């Protein structure tokens, strides 16, 4: 008896649908792409932290798409909030490399990249909250349901 209850509890907690698998695959591919991009741009002699940090959060967050108790819109909102911050940091680094005219190091961009990576949970929480506020298309019924007999 207890084995069937445990199986039912596990099945209700992690029983992803096809939409969750597709969302997981898309989000994981973006995270792994960020791993690859970080590895290729960091160089062979750099620290592994330099290419792991930008994509690790997104791969872990993609795994959250498989959990049934977490609404999918929260996961997608958190992913989008974090991706906007990381994309803007990498864009500023890319633009600085194009417009570099010699001189000293740009310490401001290094501090910006470090701060954005360390403070990334804040925009992810904001994005998740905005995703939670988005309507689902279902009509919400507050109170008790009326049954006609």
Secondary structure, DSSP 8 states (H G I E B T S, - for coil): -HHHHHHHHHHHHS---HHHHHHHHHHHHHHHHHHHHHHHHH-TTS-HHHHHHHHHHHHHHHHGGG-TTS-HHHHHHHHHHHHHHHHHHHHHHHHHHHS--SSS--HHHHHHHHHHHHTHHHHHHHHHHHHHHS--SS----S------
